[in-house]
């Protein structure tokens, strides 16, 4: 006969990791630099026993969250499908794509659209150009706000309390040109608020420049940013600033006045 669980057992269960949380922890091991991982490596990095990791990977694979690659496991297409159903991001992405393509055609540079996630940005759209041969962020990739043009464009128009928390650091140096001094970054954010344009001059990755502009929704709430990226040249970035700013304004107007569905 099964005995009822005691209060101590219930408390222990509440604090023990569930299969779901451990499965999510395994998915969280993948990154831009680790697109494939062996089961042994997943077990080592997560601290989950190998036998349990093997079982969880099997469950995730059957559901579609993982699939087998050439050298190990990789994220499955089911996650890609679900990601495009996130309401806010899906709407922004769908609405911004035509503008991003137009900006790409006008500038012949890689065009990116990103949104805020915590103290980072997530790239939700990228229109590439063959001319960009320097390694760059992919859709779904993350980057710190303070080290990117897109992030600074969003940060400049964010809630002051949030801005203070970001400036409190730490401000990681991605390159030797990354702004890591809070007072310098605060001055740059003030300039961005005036011009509505932000620059990344090899601050996120060597060999890249970026010019970005914030995108707003109703009540002038910043919801993302759009940018173009190319080979390092601040003067060239400044040359493309009007086109990027105009595109951001057009997306903002479209968000404020969406076209009715037919």
C-alpha positions as CSV (number, residue, x, y, z in Angstrom):
1,X,0.0,0.0,0.0
2,X,1.4,3.4,-1.0
3,X,1.9,5.8,1.9
4,X,1.2,9.5,1.5
5,X,4.2,11.7,1.1
6,X,5.3,13.5,4.2
7,X,5.7,17.3,4.3
8,X,9.5,16.9,4.4
9,X,9.4,14.8,1.2
10,X,7.1,17.3,-0.5
11,X,9.6,20.1,0.4
12,X,12.5,18.1,-0.9
13,X,10.7,17.4,-4.2
14,X,9.9,21.1,-4.6
15,X,13.7,21.9,-4.4
16,X,14.9,19.0,-6.5
17,X,15.4,19.6,-10.3
18,X,12.6,18.1,-12.3
19,X,13.0,16.3,-15.6
20,X,11.7,19.4,-17.4
21,X,14.2,21.7,-15.8
22,X,17.0,19.4,-16.5
23,X,15.9,19.0,-20.1
24,X,15.8,22.8,-20.5
25,X,19.3,23.0,-18.9
26,X,20.6,20.7,-21.6
27,X,19.1,22.8,-24.3
28,X,20.7,25.9,-22.7
29,X,24.1,24.4,-23.3
30,X,23.9,25.1,-27.0
31,X,25.3,28.4,-28.2
32,X,26.6,30.2,-31.3
33,X,29.9,28.5,-30.7
34,X,28.6,25.1,-29.6
35,X,26.0,24.1,-32.2
36,X,26.7,20.4,-31.7
37,X,27.5,18.6,-28.5
38,X,28.0,14.9,-27.7
39,X,25.9,13.4,-25.0
40,X,29.1,12.9,-22.9
41,X,29.9,16.6,-23.2
42,X,26.4,17.6,-22.3
43,X,26.5,15.4,-19.2
44,X,29.9,16.9,-18.2
45,X,28.8,20.5,-18.7
46,X,25.4,20.2,-17.0
47,X,26.5,18.0,-14.1
48,X,23.7,15.6,-14.9
49,X,24.6,11.9,-14.7
50,X,25.3,10.4,-18.2
51,X,22.6,7.8,-18.0
52,X,20.0,10.5,-17.1
53,X,21.4,12.8,-19.8
54,X,21.0,10.0,-22.4
55,X,17.4,9.4,-21.4
56,X,16.6,13.2,-21.5
57,X,18.3,13.6,-24.9
58,X,16.1,10.7,-26.2
59,X,13.0,12.4,-24.9
60,X,14.0,15.7,-26.4
61,X,14.9,14.1,-29.7
62,X,11.5,12.3,-30.0
63,X,9.8,15.6,-29.3
64,X,11.9,17.5,-31.9
65,X,13.9,19.8,-29.7
66,X,17.1,17.9,-30.5
67,X,18.3,16.1,-33.6
68,X,21.4,14.1,-34.5
69,X,24.2,15.9,-36.4
70,X,27.5,14.8,-37.8
71,X,29.4,15.1,-34.5
72,X,26.7,14.9,-31.9
73,X,23.3,16.4,-31.0
74,X,22.1,19.8,-32.2
75,X,18.9,21.9,-31.7
76,X,15.9,20.6,-33.6
77,X,13.6,22.4,-36.1
78,X,10.7,22.2,-33.6
79,X,12.3,24.9,-31.5
80,X,12.7,27.1,-34.6
81,X,9.0,26.6,-35.4
82,X,8.0,27.6,-31.8
83,X,10.3,30.6,-31.7
84,X,8.4,32.1,-34.7
85,X,5.2,31.8,-32.7
86,X,6.3,34.1,-29.9
87,X,3.6,36.8,-30.3
88,X,5.7,40.0,-29.9
89,X,8.7,38.9,-31.7
90,X,6.7,37.3,-34.5
91,X,4.8,40.5,-35.1
92,X,7.9,42.6,-35.1
93,X,9.7,40.2,-37.4
94,X,6.9,39.9,-39.9
95,X,6.4,43.7,-40.0
96,X,10.1,44.6,-40.2
97,X,11.2,42.1,-42.9
98,X,10.1,44.2,-46.0
99,X,11.8,47.3,-44.5
100,X,15.0,45.3,-43.7
101,X,15.1,43.9,-47.3
102,X,14.7,47.4,-48.7
103,X,17.5,48.8,-46.4
104,X,19.7,45.9,-47.5
105,X,19.1,46.7,-51.2
106,X,19.8,50.4,-50.6
107,X,23.0,50.0,-48.6
108,X,24.3,46.7,-49.9
109,X,25.1,45.9,-46.2
110,X,23.9,43.2,-43.8
111,X,20.7,44.3,-42.1
112,X,19.8,43.2,-38.6
113,X,16.8,43.5,-36.4
114,X,17.0,42.9,-32.6
115,X,15.0,43.1,-29.4
116,X,15.9,43.3,-25.8
117,X,16.1,40.2,-23.6
118,X,17.3,41.0,-20.1
119,X,20.6,43.0,-20.4
120,X,21.2,41.5,-23.8
121,X,19.8,41.7,-27.3
122,X,18.5,38.9,-29.4
123,X,18.8,39.0,-33.2
124,X,15.4,38.1,-34.6
125,X,16.1,38.8,-38.3
126,X,19.2,39.1,-40.5
127,X,19.4,40.0,-44.2
128,X,23.0,39.0,-45.2
129,X,25.2,40.4,-47.9
130,X,28.0,38.5,-49.5
131,X,30.3,41.5,-49.0
132,X,30.3,40.8,-45.2
133,X,33.0,38.2,-44.7
134,X,33.7,38.9,-41.0
135,X,32.0,36.5,-38.6
136,X,28.7,38.0,-37.4
137,X,25.8,37.2,-35.1
138,X,23.1,34.9,-36.4
139,X,19.3,35.0,-35.9
140,X,18.7,33.9,-32.3
141,X,22.1,35.0,-31.3
142,X,22.7,37.1,-28.2
143,X,25.0,40.0,-27.5
144,X,25.5,42.5,-24.6
145,X,23.6,45.7,-25.0
146,X,26.5,48.0,-24.1
147,X,28.8,46.5,-26.8
148,X,26.5,46.8,-29.8
149,X,24.9,49.5,-31.9
150,X,21.6,47.8,-31.7
151,X,21.8,47.4,-27.9
152,X,22.8,51.0,-27.3
153,X,20.0,52.2,-29.5
154,X,17.5,50.3,-27.3
155,X,19.3,51.1,-24.0
156,X,19.2,54.9,-24.7
157,X,15.4,54.9,-24.7
158,X,14.9,52.3,-21.9
159,X,13.6,53.0,-18.4
160,X,16.1,55.0,-16.4
161,X,16.1,52.4,-13.6
162,X,17.0,49.7,-16.1
163,X,19.7,51.9,-17.6
164,X,21.2,52.4,-14.2
165,X,21.3,48.7,-13.5
166,X,23.1,48.0,-16.8
167,X,25.6,50.8,-16.1
168,X,26.3,49.3,-12.7
169,X,28.0,46.6,-14.6
170,X,29.9,44.6,-15.1
171,X,30.5,46.0,-18.6
172,X,32.4,43.3,-20.4
173,X,35.1,44.3,-22.9
174,X,34.3,42.4,-26.1
175,X,37.2,44.2,-27.9
176,X,39.7,46.8,-27.0
177,X,37.2,49.4,-28.3
178,X,34.2,48.3,-26.1
179,X,33.0,51.1,-23.8
180,X,33.4,49.7,-20.3
181,X,33.4,53.0,-18.3
182,X,29.8,53.8,-17.1
183,X,30.3,57.6,-17.3
184,X,31.5,57.3,-20.9
185,X,28.6,55.1,-21.9
186,X,26.1,57.4,-20.2
187,X,27.3,60.3,-22.3
188,X,27.0,58.3,-25.4
189,X,23.5,57.3,-24.6
190,X,22.6,60.9,-24.2
191,X,24.0,61.6,-27.6
192,X,21.9,58.7,-29.0
193,X,18.8,60.1,-27.5
194,X,19.4,63.4,-29.4
195,X,20.3,61.8,-32.8
196,X,18.3,58.6,-32.6
197,X,21.3,56.8,-34.1
198,X,23.8,54.5,-32.4
199,X,27.2,53.3,-33.6
200,X,29.3,50.3,-33.0
201,X,32.9,51.0,-34.1
202,X,34.5,47.6,-33.6
203,X,33.1,47.5,-30.1
204,X,31.4,44.0,-30.4
205,X,33.8,42.3,-32.9
206,X,37.0,43.4,-34.5
207,X,36.6,44.4,-38.2
208,X,32.9,45.4,-37.9
209,X,31.1,48.7,-37.8
210,X,27.4,49.1,-37.2
211,X,24.9,51.9,-37.4
212,X,21.5,51.3,-35.6
213,X,18.3,53.2,-34.8
214,X,15.6,52.5,-32.3
215,X,12.1,51.2,-33.2
216,X,9.1,52.4,-31.1
217,X,5.6,51.2,-30.6
218,X,2.6,52.9,-29.1
219,X,3.2,55.5,-26.4
220,X,6.8,55.8,-27.7
221,X,8.0,52.6,-26.0
222,X,11.2,51.2,-27.5
223,X,10.6,47.7,-28.7
224,X,13.7,47.0,-30.8
225,X,16.3,48.4,-33.2
226,X,17.4,47.9,-36.8
227,X,20.9,48.3,-38.1
228,X,23.3,47.8,-41.1
229,X,26.7,46.2,-40.6
230,X,29.8,46.3,-42.8
231,X,33.6,46.5,-42.9
232,X,35.1,48.8,-40.4
233,X,34.8,52.5,-41.3
234,X,33.1,54.9,-39.0
235,X,32.7,57.5,-41.8
236,X,30.9,55.0,-43.8
237,X,28.6,54.2,-40.9
238,X,27.8,57.8,-40.5
239,X,27.0,58.0,-44.2
240,X,24.3,55.3,-43.9
241,X,22.8,56.8,-40.6
242,X,20.0,58.7,-42.4
243,X,18.8,55.6,-44.2
244,X,18.8,53.5,-41.0
245,X,17.0,56.2,-39.0
246,X,14.4,56.7,-41.7
247,X,13.8,52.9,-41.9
248,X,13.3,52.7,-38.1
249,X,10.8,55.6,-38.2
250,X,8.9,53.8,-41.0
251,X,8.7,50.6,-38.9
252,X,7.6,52.6,-35.9
253,X,4.8,54.2,-37.9
254,X,3.7,50.8,-39.2
255,X,3.5,49.5,-35.6
256,X,1.4,52.5,-34.6
257,X,-0.9,52.2,-37.6
258,X,-1.0,48.5,-38.6
259,X,-2.8,47.6,-41.8
260,X,-6.1,45.8,-41.3
261,X,-6.1,42.1,-42.3
262,X,-8.1,41.3,-45.4
